[in-house]
Amino acid sequence: VYCSSAPLLEPRVLNAHRSHLLQARLGAAGYRDAFQQALAAYGPYTLEPADRLGLTDLYLYDDEPTRRFKRLVNFELPYPVLDVVLRQLFERFVGSERELSSKLYLSADDIRRCQDGGIEIGAHGHEHLVLTRLSEAEQRRDLQTAADYFKSELGISELHSSYPYGAGGCWNDTTKRLLTELGFASASTKIRAIVKPSDLNARWELPRFRSEEHTSELQSRE
């Protein structure tokens, strides 16, 4: 189970889950409309084109309007703008982050019970940010914060990582170097491929399949 450390260190909801809960409350179209209205009221900003990241296998199963909106929210809006817009929408339509974060996320005690039950805990970054959108110092701070928390609070000596979003282009050589320096054991992606011995030896780009894809495929055969 890969966990982000920010909700464990402070009562807050990650941007990814703000989006999920807003869409659940407003519906897909309602969420997009509310987001665009709040973004228009924010003032001037400059997008960071997602193409510069070299992203691959991105939102393969979405229609084009949904794909464009996800790219905007997850990869193109500057993080300071996104934080403000999502926080405002969340407080307006969902409620208090302080109250909801304790219900939404595992607590440290919950995670310890997972460990006692034989489940291995890994790191999913501190704030679930796209690492290639960050400077080297920002990447280091995010990865270091997560590593320090999970190693000290949960006693994990061999800490594995999973890249937030996981698509090709969400990490780079700087990320892999920092993971090595900070003592991580491996990092997994959402690149769909069979794991080969060379992947295990390299450690920092482990592919994996999403279980629901195979479940859907099996169901379609029945």
Disulfide bonds with the S-S distance in Angstrom:
none
